[in-house]
């Protein structure tokens, strides 16, 4: 039935395009008076109005995106939708026709093009109004999926904040972490941020539509079809030749379940960022078994941003943005605590050091009490200790409900003492209780 509908759609496009050429011989109303596309089924609360006002310079930014990378097909789609919404039908058709030529498997683009051509002669009530009506669950389901994709793409892009705000999740990026990936599940959007240096907020450089798990919410158990919420890191790259076709142009596994997930008894495995089956261009917003899915072209694009073992993937239910002043205060607050922790350890002040640890602290083989006994033995054997921290990255762990603020700190620890020297990559989880940071977890990366 779907195949019949798609075939019929192309016949409709052919017929309508022919009619357009014929009636052009007769006087036509200006394209400026064409009724705007009612985006209530895309990203509007009332017909003809966007739920998020397009920011200044939006069209220029979308064009710049396409110019920077020939496979930023979404830029053409969004330009077409927004131009149509404002009544510029000729420009809109031009953009979408270019898109269908460059990405012929992009079903949503063909659907929109049919709407644009038909809209010259009759108002449309919703995206997909140009498609012949067939009976059958598969037909209606596929049309709803394409409408959902249009809604997610447009709403996700228009909801992007201005370039002067930074995500709360990225507190600081270490010198050897050039890029970070941040996901807003509520917007079906993956954002790429570039490290701008010490004490400077990271800069947004790219963003993409993504497909998430079929069920909403945080992943808790294996098989629940949810995408996890948390702070993760890319662990490897899997070449497409070693994968089934459904993974498209490759995969980046992440470290789900992480240390905190295991502490909360979350289960499951195999959460990846990966491409799309090569028989498709894209998929509906909620269509995976928990993985984060991009188009193959966009997966190839993010490969240049990812470093195995280093690139963070922060997955949030909804991204929170901070103005520069608030970001700076957050940045300094956490760094001050890390320095206090380093200082108390180096000074050998056992009680001052242990006071910086939470009562429910854990580490491999330790709780707070066994850790205290272990550290007492270590401190008693030292005549001096020198501790330095480098390549410090700080990420706020996505919070849910009334959970306290939590930070994941990754850094290189340089340790020197009278009887042991060594460097290691360390990870701390910090929790804020009664307005004070404390160490909740300590271990290697």
C-alpha positions in Angstrom: 0.0 0.0 0.0 2.9 2.3 0.8 4.5 1.6 -2.5 1.2 2.4 -4.3 0.9 5.7 -2.4 4.4 6.7 -3.2 3.9 5.8 -6.9 0.6 7.8 -6.9 2.4 10.7 -5.3 4.9 10.9 -8.2 2.1 10.8 -10.7 0.4 13.7 -8.9 3.6 15.7 -8.9 3.9 15.1 -12.7 0.3 16.1 -13.4 0.4 19.2 -11.1 3.8 20.3 -12.6 2.2 20.0 -16.1 -0.8 22.0 -14.9 1.5 24.7 -13.5 3.2 25.1 -16.9 -0.1 25.3 -18.7 -1.9 27.7 -16.5 1.1 29.9 -16.5 -0.1 31.1 -19.9 -3.0 32.8 -18.1 -2.7 35.7 -15.7 -1.9 34.4 -12.2 -2.1 36.1 -8.8 1.2 37.2 -7.3 3.0 34.4 -5.4 3.1 36.8 -2.5 -0.6 36.3 -1.9 -0.5 32.5 -1.8 -1.9 31.3 1.5 0.9 30.3 3.9 1.4 26.6 4.6 -0.5 25.8 7.9 2.3 24.5 10.0 0.0 23.3 12.8 1.0 19.8 11.9 4.6 20.7 11.8 5.6 23.3 14.5 2.8 25.7 15.1 0.1 26.2 17.8 -2.3 27.9 15.4 -2.6 27.7 11.6 0.0 29.8 9.8 2.0 30.7 12.9 5.2 29.1 14.2 5.4 28.1 17.8 8.9 29.5 17.9 9.7 32.8 16.3 12.4 32.4 13.6 15.6 34.2 15.0 17.1 37.0 13.1 19.4 35.9 10.2 17.8 32.5 10.1 17.7 32.1 6.3 21.3 33.4 6.0 22.4 30.8 8.6 20.6 28.0 6.9 22.2 29.0 3.5 25.6 29.2 5.2 25.1 25.7 6.5 24.4 24.3 3.1 27.3 26.2 1.5 29.7 24.8 4.2 28.7 21.2 3.5 27.0 20.0 0.3 25.2 17.3 2.3 23.4 19.6 4.7 20.2 18.7 3.0 18.1 19.7 6.0 19.0 23.3 5.4 17.3 23.3 2.1 14.2 21.6 3.6 13.9 24.1 6.4 14.4 27.0 4.0 11.6 25.7 1.8 9.2 25.2 4.7 9.9 28.7 6.1 9.7 30.4 2.8 6.4 28.7 2.1 5.1 29.7 5.5 5.7 33.3 4.7 4.0 33.0 1.3 7.2 33.0 -1.0 6.0 30.0 -3.0 8.4 30.3 -6.0 11.5 30.5 -3.9 10.2 27.6 -1.7 9.6 25.4 -4.7 13.1 26.2 -6.1 14.7 25.1 -2.8 12.8 21.9 -2.5 13.3 20.9 -6.2 17.0 21.3 -5.7 16.8 19.1 -2.6 14.9 16.3 -4.4 17.6 16.3 -7.1 20.4 16.2 -4.6 18.8 13.7 -2.2 16.3 11.7 -4.3 15.6 9.2 -1.5 14.5 11.9 0.9 10.8 11.0 1.1 9.8 14.0 3.2 11.2 16.4 0.6 9.1 14.8 -2.2 6.0 15.0 0.1 6.6 18.7 0.7 7.3 19.4 -3.0 3.9 17.9 -3.9 2.3 20.2 -1.3 4.0 23.3 -2.7 2.9 22.6 -6.3 -0.7 21.8 -5.2 -0.8 24.9 -3.0 -0.8 27.1 -6.0 -4.4 26.1 -6.6 -5.9 25.1 -3.3 -5.2 25.8 0.4 -3.6 22.9 2.3 -4.7 21.8 5.7 -1.6 19.9 6.7 1.7 18.5 5.4 1.0 15.7 3.0 -2.2 17.2 1.6 -1.1 16.6 -1.9 -0.9 12.8 -1.5 -3.9 10.8 -2.8 -6.0 9.4 0.0 -5.8 5.6 0.4 -7.3 3.4 3.0 -5.0 1.2 5.1 -3.1 1.4 8.4 0.4 1.3 6.7 -0.4 4.3 4.5 -1.7 6.5 7.3 1.2 5.4 9.6 3.8 6.3 7.0 2.2 9.7 6.4 2.1 10.4 10.1 5.8 9.4 10.4 6.8 11.9 7.7 4.7 14.6 9.4 6.4 13.8 12.7 9.8 14.1 11.1 8.9 17.5 9.6 7.7 18.7 13.0 10.8 17.5 14.8 13.2 19.0 12.2 11.6 22.4 12.1 10.9 22.7 15.8 14.3 21.4 16.8 16.2 23.9 14.6 14.0 26.9 15.5 14.3 26.1 19.2 18.1 26.5 19.0 19.2 29.4 21.3 21.4 32.2 20.2 25.1 31.9 19.9 25.7 33.9 23.1 24.4 31.1 25.4 26.1 27.9 26.4 24.7 24.5 27.6 24.8 24.0 31.3 26.0 20.4 30.6 29.4 21.6 29.3 31.1 23.2 32.3 34.6 23.0 30.9 36.4 21.1 28.1 40.0 19.9 28.6 42.7 20.9 26.2 42.7 17.5 24.5 38.9 17.4 24.0 38.4 19.6 20.9 34.6 18.8 20.5 31.7 17.6 22.6 28.3 16.2 21.5 25.2 17.2 23.4 21.7 15.7 22.7 18.4 17.3 23.5 15.9 14.4 23.4 12.9 16.7 23.6 14.0 18.3 20.3 15.4 15.2 18.6 18.6 17.3 18.1 22.3 16.6 18.4 24.6 19.7 18.9 28.3 19.8 18.3 30.4 22.2 20.4 34.0 23.3 19.8 36.4 23.8 22.7 37.3 27.5 22.7 40.0 27.3 25.4 40.4 27.7 29.2 37.6 29.7 30.8 35.8 30.4 27.5 32.3 28.9 26.8 32.4 26.2 24.1 31.0 27.4 20.7 28.1 25.7 18.8 29.4 24.7 15.4 26.8 22.2 14.1 23.5 20.5 14.9 21.6 17.6 13.4 18.2 15.9 13.5 18.4 12.5 15.2 16.2 9.5 15.7 15.7 8.2 19.3 14.2 5.1 21.0 10.6 4.2 20.4 9.7 4.9 24.0 10.3 8.2 25.7 12.1 8.7 29.0 15.3 7.4 30.6 16.5 3.9 29.8 16.2 1.7 32.9 16.1 -1.9 31.8 17.3 -4.0 28.8 14.7 -4.0 26.1 12.6 -1.0 27.2 13.3 0.7 23.8 14.4 3.9 25.5 17.5 6.1 24.9 19.4 6.6 28.1 19.9 10.0 29.8 23.3 10.7 31.2 27.0 11.6 30.5 28.8 9.1 28.3 31.9 8.8 26.1 32.5 7.3 22.7 34.4 4.0 23.2 35.1 2.8 19.7 34.3 3.0 16.0 32.8 0.1 14.1 33.3 0.0 10.3 30.2 -0.4 8.2 31.7 -3.5 6.6 31.5 -5.3 9.9 27.9 -4.3 10.5 24.5 -5.4 9.2 23.0 -2.9 6.6 20.6 -1.4 9.1 23.5 0.5 10.7 24.3 2.4 7.5 27.7 4.1 7.4 29.1 3.0 10.7 28.7 3.2 14.5 30.1 4.8 17.6 29.4 2.7 20.7 29.2 4.7 24.0 29.8 3.5 27.6 26.3 2.8 28.6 25.8 1.7 31.4 28.3 4.0 33.0 29.5 4.0 36.6 26.4 5.9 37.8 24.0 3.7 35.8 25.4 0.6 37.3 25.1 2.1 40.8 21.4 2.7 40.0 21.0 -0.9 38.7 20.2 0.2 35.2 20.6 -2.6 32.6 21.0 -3.0 28.9 23.9 -2.6 26.5 24.7 -1.8 22.9 23.7 1.9 22.8 25.4 3.4 19.8 25.4 6.5 17.6 25.0 5.1 14.0 23.8 5.7 10.5 20.6 4.7 8.6 19.8 1.6 6.6 21.1 2.5 3.1 17.7 1.7 1.6 16.4 4.8 3.4 17.4 8.4 3.7 16.0 9.1 7.2 13.7 7.6 9.8 10.9 8.9 12.1 11.8 10.7 15.3 11.1 7.8 17.6 12.0 4.7 15.7 15.2 3.0 17.2 15.6 0.4 20.0 17.4 3.0 22.1 20.3 4.1 19.8 20.9 7.6 18.4 20.5 7.4 14.6 21.6 10.0 12.1 21.4 10.0 8.3 24.4 8.4 6.7 25.6 11.7 5.3 25.4 13.4 8.7 27.0 10.4 10.5 30.0 10.8 8.1 30.0 14.5 9.0 30.2 14.0 12.7 33.1 11.5 12.3 35.5 14.5 12.0 34.4 15.7 15.4 34.8 12.4 17.3 37.9 11.1 19.1 37.7 7.5 20.4 37.8 7.4 24.2 37.6 11.1 24.7 34.6 12.7 23.0 31.7 13.1 25.5 28.1 12.4 24.5 25.8 14.2 27.0 22.2 13.0 26.5 19.6 15.2 28.2 15.8 15.1 28.4 15.8 18.8 27.7 18.9 21.0 27.2 19.3 24.0 29.6 21.2 27.1 28.3 23.1 29.6 30.3 24.1 33.2 29.6 27.9 33.9 29.8 27.9 35.2 33.3 26.1 32.2 34.8 28.3 29.8 32.8 31.5 31.5 34.2 30.2 31.2 37.8 29.4 27.6 37.3 32.8 26.9 35.7 34.7 28.6 38.6 32.6 27.0 41.3 33.4 23.5 40.3 37.1 24.3 39.5 37.5 25.8 43.0 36.3 22.5 44.5 38.7 20.4 42.4 41.5 22.7 43.6 40.4 22.3 47.3 40.3 18.5 46.9 43.8 18.5 45.3 45.2 20.9 48.0 43.8 18.9 51.0 45.3 15.7 49.6 48.7 17.2 48.9 48.8 18.8 52.4 48.1 15.4 54.0 45.2 16.8 56.0 43.3 13.5 56.3 40.2 14.8 58.0 40.0 17.8 55.7 40.4 15.5 52.7 37.7 13.0 53.9 35.3 15.8 54.6 35.2 16.4 50.9 33.7 12.9 50.3 29.9 12.1 50.5 28.6 9.7 53.0 27.3 7.5 50.2 30.6 7.6 48.3 31.6 4.5 46.4 34.6 3.3 44.4 35.8 -0.1 43.1 35.6 -2.3 46.3 35.0 0.6 48.6 32.3 2.5 50.4 33.0 5.7 52.5 34.1 3.8 55.6 36.5 1.4 53.9 37.8 4.2 51.8 38.6 6.2 55.0 40.5 3.3 56.5 42.4 2.8 53.2 43.4 6.4 52.9 44.4 6.6 56.6 46.9 3.8 55.9 48.2 5.5 52.7 48.6 9.0 54.4 50.5 7.5 57.3 53.2 6.2 55.0 53.9 9.5 53.3 56.5 12.1 54.1 55.4 14.2 51.2 52.9 14.2 48.4 52.7 16.3 45.2 49.5 16.2 43.2 48.8 18.1 40.0 45.8 18.1 37.7 45.8 18.7 33.9 43.5 18.3 30.9 40.4 18.9 33.2 37.0 18.4 31.6 33.8 19.0 33.6 30.3 17.9 32.6 27.1 18.5 34.5 25.2 15.2 34.7 21.6 15.6 33.3 19.3 15.8 36.3 15.8 14.4 36.6 13.0 15.2 39.0 14.5 16.5 42.3 18.0 15.0 42.0 20.9 17.1 43.3 23.4 18.7 40.9 26.1 16.3 39.8 29.4 16.8 37.9 31.5 14.3 36.0 35.2 15.4 36.2 37.7 13.8 33.8 41.4 14.7 34.2 45.0 13.5 34.2 46.3 13.1 37.8 50.1 13.5 38.3 51.1 12.0 41.6 54.6 12.2 43.3 55.5 11.0 46.8 58.3 9.5 48.8 57.4 5.9 47.9 55.3 6.1 44.7 55.1 8.1 41.5 52.5 7.7 38.8 50.1 9.4 36.3 46.6 8.2 35.5 43.4 9.3 33.8 40.9 9.8 36.6 37.2 10.3 36.8 35.3 11.8 39.7 31.5 12.2 40.2 30.7 15.2 42.3 27.4 15.8 44.0 26.2 19.1 45.5 24.6 18.6 48.9 23.6 21.4 51.3 25.2 23.8 48.8 28.6 22.1 49.0 30.3 19.9 46.5 31.4 16.4 47.6 33.0 13.4 45.9 30.5 10.7 45.2 32.6 8.4 43.1 36.3 8.1 42.3 38.0 5.8 39.8 40.0 5.5 36.5 38.6 6.4 33.2 
